[in-house]
Amino acid sequence: MIWRREPVLIQGALIGVLNLVSALGWLPLTPGQMGAVNTALAGVLALVTRQVVSPVPRARIASGSGAGGPGGPADAARSSAAPSGPDGPAAEPGGERAPGLG
């Protein structure tokens, strides 16, 4: 059954069909009423969808020397590098920009 595999797809399709029916004038609602219906329907469908899906456990990050894993010293060194500006790499402290970058 598609509901078990793609509950959010079904949720989006239901809200889309309701908006289409309202936009075509088959369901005469004011924009304020349509917004309230969309909000309520999204909330109810989110609760139903949550009952259908199951959470996936987070991936564990192996702790070791930390040299290659995400969040380790290598990432810290990369994030502390001098940021680049819109004109190219930032000037090194005490140095000049590379030739041709102005």
C-alpha positions as CSV (number, residue, x, y, z in Angstrom):
1,M,0.0,0.0,0.0
2,I,1.4,3.4,-1.0
3,W,0.3,5.0,2.3
4,R,2.9,2.9,4.2
5,R,5.7,3.9,1.8
6,E,4.9,7.5,0.9
7,P,2.6,9.1,3.5
8,V,4.0,12.6,3.0
9,L,3.3,12.3,-0.8
10,I,-0.4,11.5,0.0
11,Q,-0.5,14.3,2.5
12,G,0.7,16.8,-0.1
13,A,-1.6,15.5,-2.7
14,L,-4.7,15.8,-0.5
15,I,-3.8,19.4,0.4
16,G,-3.1,20.2,-3.3
17,V,-6.4,18.8,-4.4
18,L,-8.3,20.7,-1.8
19,N,-6.5,24.0,-2.9
20,L,-7.3,23.2,-6.5
21,V,-11.0,22.6,-5.8
22,S,-11.2,25.9,-3.9
23,A,-9.3,27.8,-6.7
24,L,-11.6,26.5,-9.3
25,G,-14.6,27.7,-7.3
26,W,-16.1,24.3,-6.7
27,L,-15.7,24.9,-2.9
28,P,-16.4,28.6,-2.2
29,L,-14.0,29.6,0.5
30,T,-12.4,33.0,1.3
31,P,-8.6,33.1,1.4
32,G,-8.7,33.3,5.2
33,Q,-10.9,30.3,5.4
34,M,-8.7,28.4,3.0
35,G,-5.7,29.2,5.0
36,A,-7.4,27.9,8.2
37,V,-8.5,24.7,6.4
38,N,-4.9,24.2,5.1
39,T,-3.4,24.7,8.5
40,A,-5.9,22.3,10.2
41,L,-5.6,19.7,7.5
42,A,-1.8,19.8,7.6
43,G,-1.8,19.4,11.4
44,V,-4.2,16.5,11.3
45,L,-2.3,14.8,8.5
46,A,1.0,15.3,10.3
47,L,-0.3,13.5,13.3
48,V,-1.6,10.6,11.1
49,T,1.7,10.5,9.2
50,R,3.7,10.3,12.4
51,Q,1.8,7.2,13.4
52,V,2.6,5.5,10.0
53,V,6.4,6.3,9.9
54,S,9.0,5.0,12.3
55,P,12.0,7.0,13.4
56,V,15.4,5.9,12.1
57,P,18.2,5.7,14.7
58,R,21.1,8.2,14.3
59,A,24.3,7.0,12.8
60,R,27.0,6.6,15.3
61,I,30.3,8.4,14.8
62,A,33.2,6.2,15.6
63,S,35.5,7.8,18.2
64,G,39.1,7.1,17.7
65,S,42.0,9.4,17.1
66,G,39.6,11.9,15.6
67,A,41.8,12.7,12.6
68,G,39.3,11.8,9.9
69,G,35.9,11.8,11.4
70,P,33.3,14.7,11.1
71,G,33.8,17.2,13.8
72,G,37.4,16.2,14.5
73,P,40.5,18.3,14.4
74,A,40.6,18.2,10.6
75,D,37.2,19.9,10.4
76,A,38.2,22.4,13.0
77,A,41.3,23.4,11.0
78,R,39.2,23.8,7.9
79,S,36.6,25.9,9.6
80,S,39.2,28.2,11.1
81,A,40.8,29.0,7.7
82,A,40.5,32.6,6.5
83,P,37.2,33.2,4.8
84,S,37.1,34.2,1.1
85,G,35.6,37.4,0.1
86,P,33.6,38.2,-3.0
87,D,36.9,39.2,-4.8
88,G,38.7,36.0,-4.0
89,P,40.8,34.7,-1.1
90,A,41.3,37.0,1.8
91,A,44.8,38.4,2.3
92,E,47.1,36.6,4.7
93,P,48.1,38.4,7.8
94,G,51.1,40.6,7.0
95,G,50.9,39.6,3.3
96,E,49.3,40.8,0.1
97,R,46.7,39.3,-2.2
98,A,47.7,37.0,-5.0
99,P,48.7,38.9,-8.2
100,G,45.8,39.8,-10.5
101,L,43.1,39.9,-7.7
102,G,43.3,43.6,-7.3
